[in-house]
């Protein structure tokens, strides 16, 4: 029996683990991998203490900090939670673990586009991570779908190695930071297409084209890669019948990061907290553990 289980190891989960370890509680951390979505960020320029740092380097810093403490870390995915008089049981794909309290910090994963051909050509020209897959498309024509910061970061990475990059968004204009928009617009390799409705991702064995509609006119472009960056979906399916969720599937928490279920706390991008930033997720992780520690002391 653990005192506390932290599920997820992104900025919220890592910070939660550090705070819990410093409180000397018996701690278990469950996560498929360390770092969460941060590891895919080309550049982080708004995390206090670092004027600019890559996502991978920031995760390395997190890991170095974690290594100062003793706790159990298991690379397992949480499948479900159950509550009993003794506490909370977390069932994974391998085992079942008991603790007196739980902090859920499972973050979010890339949203699916839902266009024809998306499922068929996943990993055959369709990618959700430019940081991971950009080198595979060197010298090729590619499309980036989305107009926010993640899409613009992807376009910037791809512009450096691809022959041409189309950026397509369904909005009237790009919605990312002005600094990134200005950088994209200066590149002769980048074409921006607004008010674009994606109809189909085409291919044979691999992706070879994209069909979209703009102003009631259907357009075809030849591309060998499609990078989908249209936002994230909270990873909360395993607790949908355990704690209260909002219409977006986010876990509803109060100011102390308590959920609707006693003994279960949540932090980061999987919650209804409106600002999805690395630093706010880390802050929530700290808040959730301080609340959980208070709860444990009152048992």
Protein Blocks (a to p, Z undefined) as FASTA:
>chain_A
ZZbdcedjdfklmmmmmmmmmnopacddddfbghijmlmpmbackbghiabacfklmmmm
mmmmmmmpccdddddddfbdcddfklccdddfkbccddfbdcddebpadddekighklmm
goilpacbfklmmmmmgoiacddedjbfklmmmmmmmmmmmmbdcdddfbfbdfbdfklm
mmmmmpmkbccdehiacfbdcdfkbccbdcddeehiacddddfbdcddebjcddfklmmm
mbccdfkopacddfkopafbehiacedjkbmbfbdcfklmmmmmmmmmmmmmmmmmmZZ
